[in-house]
Amino acid sequence: MKLIPKNWAVFQHYKDRNPPWIKLHREILNDRTYMTLPLASKALAPLMWLLASESKNGVFNGSADDLMFRLHITKKEYEDGVKPLINKGFFEIASGVLADCQQDARPETETETETETEKERETEVEKKRGTKGSRLSTDFELPDSWTEFCQSERPDLNPRKVFDSFKDYWVAKAGAAGVKLDWTATWRNWVRNQNIAKPLFNKADIAHVTVPSSSNRDPALVKLDEDRKRVAPPNPEVLAKIRAVLGKQA
């Protein structure tokens, strides 16, 4: 059985050559399918990629007997590690002749146009996988479509104020956390997650005032004032008798 790594032509750094080393792209850490493989499969995958690098077209002998010999693994380790890689599509069954494993690989040095080809390689992989995000530009302005979404989804919000806080937050966000694949989707989630404005106090906690205000006097007080006005002062004779009685008691 002849095997070839999936997308070998895309991942190949050097054309028509087989360097004695391979590069492992860190994007594999974000590949959910790969990270859910058994530990044996994740350990054997780089070794099988090395086998593929021995040939120009990436084809190598993937039979159980050959891999058990080349990788020094047991039959059980082959079944537990290699088969899941084939079943999950990381290695495909290739057609054609077996790659010549006796290629005279020309030694490569780390200085040989490596920087330039690595940049081209990363750009190509990112385009293929569609995982290249971007940061929010400092001169980005509020699109009309964003305003319309905010008004329809959350009419209680002011789109401009929400956008200003959104922009300030993401422009200042450092590192990979500030990189997004879809800023429109990020905006929609931001709007949905805005807290609804709450009143400063609970109406149930308001004390009801029972004392009349100063502009409306208590009717009982008004009546007392009117009664005082209607009461006539005692005449002089009555006052004299009151004083006489009070004098005797003293």
C-alpha positions as CSV (number, residue, x, y, z in Angstrom):
1,M,0.0,0.0,0.0
2,K,1.4,3.4,-1.1
3,L,0.5,6.5,1.0
4,I,0.9,10.2,0.5
5,P,0.2,13.0,3.0
6,K,-3.0,15.0,2.3
7,N,-2.3,18.2,0.4
8,W,1.3,17.3,-0.1
9,A,1.7,19.6,-3.0
10,V,0.4,22.5,-1.0
11,F,2.6,21.8,2.0
12,Q,5.8,21.2,0.0
13,H,8.4,23.9,0.6
14,Y,10.8,23.1,-2.1
15,K,9.8,22.0,-5.6
16,D,11.7,19.1,-7.3
17,R,13.9,18.6,-4.3
18,N,13.8,16.6,-1.1
19,P,15.6,18.3,1.8
20,P,16.7,16.1,4.7
21,W,14.3,17.9,7.1
22,I,10.7,19.0,7.3
23,K,8.9,22.0,8.8
24,L,5.9,21.6,11.0
25,H,3.4,24.5,10.8
26,R,2.0,25.6,14.1
27,E,-1.5,25.9,12.6
28,I,-1.8,22.2,13.3
29,L,-2.5,23.1,16.9
30,N,-5.8,24.6,15.7
31,D,-6.8,21.5,13.7
32,R,-9.5,19.9,15.8
33,T,-9.5,16.7,13.8
34,Y,-5.8,16.2,14.4
35,M,-5.9,17.1,18.1
36,T,-8.6,14.6,18.7
37,L,-6.5,11.7,17.2
38,P,-5.1,9.1,19.6
39,L,-1.8,10.0,21.1
40,A,-0.1,7.2,19.1
41,S,-1.4,8.8,15.8
42,K,-0.1,12.2,16.8
43,A,3.3,10.7,17.6
44,L,3.6,8.7,14.3
45,A,2.3,11.5,12.0
46,P,5.6,13.5,11.9
47,L,7.6,10.3,11.3
48,M,5.4,9.4,8.4
49,W,5.8,13.0,7.0
50,L,9.6,12.4,7.2
51,L,9.1,9.2,5.1
52,A,7.2,11.2,2.6
53,S,10.0,13.8,2.4
54,E,12.3,11.1,1.1
55,S,10.6,11.2,-2.3
56,K,9.9,14.2,-4.6
57,N,6.3,13.3,-5.0
58,G,5.6,12.5,-1.3
59,V,4.7,8.8,-2.0
60,F,6.0,6.2,0.4
61,N,5.4,2.6,1.3
62,G,2.7,2.5,3.9
63,S,2.2,-1.2,4.3
64,A,2.2,-2.6,7.9
65,D,5.4,-4.6,7.3
66,D,7.3,-1.7,5.9
67,L,6.2,0.9,8.6
68,M,6.8,-1.6,11.4
69,F,10.4,-1.9,10.1
70,R,11.1,1.7,9.3
71,L,9.4,3.2,12.4
72,H,10.3,0.4,14.8
73,I,6.7,-0.1,15.9
74,T,4.6,-3.2,16.7
75,K,1.6,-4.5,14.8
76,K,-0.7,-3.1,17.6
77,E,1.0,0.3,17.4
78,Y,0.5,0.3,13.7
79,E,-3.2,-0.4,14.1
80,D,-3.6,2.1,16.9
81,G,-1.6,4.9,15.4
82,V,-1.4,4.6,11.6
83,K,-4.9,3.5,10.8
84,P,-6.6,6.5,12.4
85,L,-4.4,8.8,10.3
86,I,-5.6,7.1,7.2
87,N,-9.2,6.9,8.3
88,K,-9.2,10.6,9.1
89,G,-7.7,11.5,5.8
90,F,-4.3,12.8,6.9
91,F,-2.7,10.2,4.6
92,E,-4.3,9.1,1.4
93,I,-3.8,5.9,-0.7
94,A,-1.6,7.0,-3.6
95,S,-1.6,5.5,-7.1
96,G,1.5,5.0,-9.2
97,V,4.9,3.5,-8.5
98,L,6.6,3.4,-5.2
99,A,8.8,6.4,-4.6
100,D,12.5,5.7,-4.8
101,C,13.8,5.9,-1.2
102,Q,17.4,6.1,-2.4
103,Q,17.2,9.7,-3.6
104,D,20.5,11.5,-3.3
105,A,19.1,14.3,-1.2
106,R,21.3,17.4,-1.5
107,P,22.1,18.9,1.9
108,E,20.3,22.0,2.7
109,T,21.4,24.8,5.0
110,E,19.2,27.0,7.1
111,T,20.4,30.1,5.2
112,E,19.3,28.8,1.8
113,T,16.5,31.2,0.7
114,E,14.6,29.8,3.7
115,T,13.1,33.1,4.9
116,E,11.6,34.0,1.6
117,T,10.1,30.6,0.9
118,E,8.7,30.3,4.4
119,K,6.8,33.5,4.0
120,E,5.4,32.4,0.7
121,R,4.5,29.0,2.3
122,E,2.6,30.6,5.2
123,T,0.7,32.9,2.9
124,E,-0.3,30.0,0.7
125,V,-1.5,27.9,3.6
126,E,-3.5,30.7,5.1
127,K,-5.3,31.4,1.8
128,K,-6.0,27.7,1.3
129,R,-7.4,27.3,4.8
130,G,-9.2,30.6,5.0
131,T,-8.0,31.2,8.6
132,K,-6.2,34.5,8.2
133,G,-7.9,37.1,10.3
134,S,-7.3,40.8,10.7
135,R,-7.2,43.5,13.4
136,L,-9.7,46.4,13.4
137,S,-8.2,49.4,11.7
138,T,-7.9,52.6,13.7
139,D,-9.6,54.5,10.8
140,F,-12.5,52.1,10.5
141,E,-15.9,53.9,10.4
142,L,-19.3,52.7,11.4
143,P,-21.0,51.1,8.3
144,D,-24.6,51.8,7.6
145,S,-25.4,48.0,7.7
146,W,-24.0,47.9,11.3
147,T,-26.2,50.8,12.3
148,E,-29.3,49.2,10.8
149,F,-28.6,45.9,12.6
150,C,-28.2,47.7,15.9
151,Q,-31.4,49.7,15.4
152,S,-33.4,46.6,14.5
153,E,-31.8,44.2,17.1
154,R,-31.5,46.6,20.0
155,P,-33.6,49.8,19.5
156,D,-32.8,50.7,23.1
157,L,-29.1,51.4,22.2
158,N,-27.4,54.3,20.5
159,P,-25.4,52.8,17.6
160,R,-22.8,55.5,17.6
161,K,-22.0,55.1,21.3
162,V,-22.0,51.3,21.1
163,F,-19.6,51.5,18.1
164,D,-17.2,53.9,19.8
165,S,-16.9,51.5,22.8
166,F,-16.6,48.6,20.4
167,K,-13.8,50.2,18.4
168,D,-11.8,51.5,21.4
169,Y,-11.9,48.0,22.9
170,W,-10.8,46.0,19.9
171,V,-8.2,48.5,18.7
172,A,-6.5,48.4,22.1
173,K,-6.8,44.6,22.4
174,A,-3.4,43.1,22.3
175,G,-2.1,39.9,20.8
176,A,-4.0,37.2,18.9
177,A,-7.2,37.9,20.8
178,G,-7.6,41.2,18.8
179,V,-7.6,39.3,15.5
180,K,-10.9,38.3,14.1
181,L,-12.0,36.4,10.9
182,D,-15.3,38.2,10.6
183,W,-15.7,41.7,12.2
184,T,-19.4,41.9,11.1
185,A,-20.2,38.8,13.2
186,T,-18.1,40.2,16.1
187,W,-20.2,43.4,15.9
188,R,-23.5,41.5,16.0
189,N,-22.4,39.6,19.1
190,W,-21.2,42.8,20.7
191,V,-24.6,44.4,20.1
192,R,-26.6,41.4,21.4
193,N,-24.5,41.2,24.6
194,Q,-24.9,44.8,25.6
195,N,-26.6,45.1,28.9
196,I,-30.1,46.7,29.0
197,A,-30.0,50.0,30.8
198,K,-31.5,49.7,34.3
199,P,-33.2,52.4,36.4
200,L,-31.1,54.0,39.2
201,F,-33.6,52.9,41.8
202,N,-36.4,50.4,42.3
203,K,-39.8,51.9,42.3
204,A,-40.9,49.6,45.1
205,D,-38.2,51.2,47.3
206,I,-39.7,54.7,46.9
207,A,-41.2,56.0,50.2
208,H,-44.6,57.4,49.8
209,V,-44.9,60.9,51.3
210,T,-48.0,61.3,53.5
211,V,-47.3,64.8,54.8
212,P,-49.0,67.5,52.7
213,S,-46.7,69.8,50.8
214,S,-46.2,73.4,52.0
215,S,-48.4,74.7,49.2
216,N,-51.4,72.7,50.5
217,R,-51.9,73.1,54.3
218,D,-53.4,70.4,56.4
219,P,-57.2,71.0,56.6
220,A,-57.1,70.4,60.4
221,L,-54.6,73.3,60.9
222,V,-56.7,75.5,58.7
223,K,-59.8,74.9,60.8
224,L,-57.9,75.7,64.0
225,D,-56.8,79.0,62.6
226,E,-60.4,79.8,61.6
227,D,-61.7,78.9,65.0
228,R,-59.2,81.2,66.7
229,K,-60.3,84.1,64.5
230,R,-64.0,83.5,65.4
231,V,-63.4,83.5,69.2
232,A,-64.1,87.0,70.6
233,P,-61.8,88.3,73.5
234,P,-63.6,88.6,76.9
235,N,-65.0,92.0,77.9
236,P,-63.2,94.1,80.6
237,E,-65.7,93.1,83.4
238,V,-65.0,89.4,82.8
239,L,-61.3,90.0,82.8
240,A,-61.5,91.9,86.1
241,K,-63.5,89.1,87.8
242,I,-60.9,86.6,86.5
243,R,-58.1,88.6,88.0
244,A,-59.9,88.9,91.3
245,V,-60.4,85.2,91.6
246,L,-56.8,84.5,90.7
247,G,-55.7,87.1,93.3
248,K,-57.6,85.4,96.1
249,Q,-56.2,82.0,95.2
250,A,-52.7,83.4,95.3
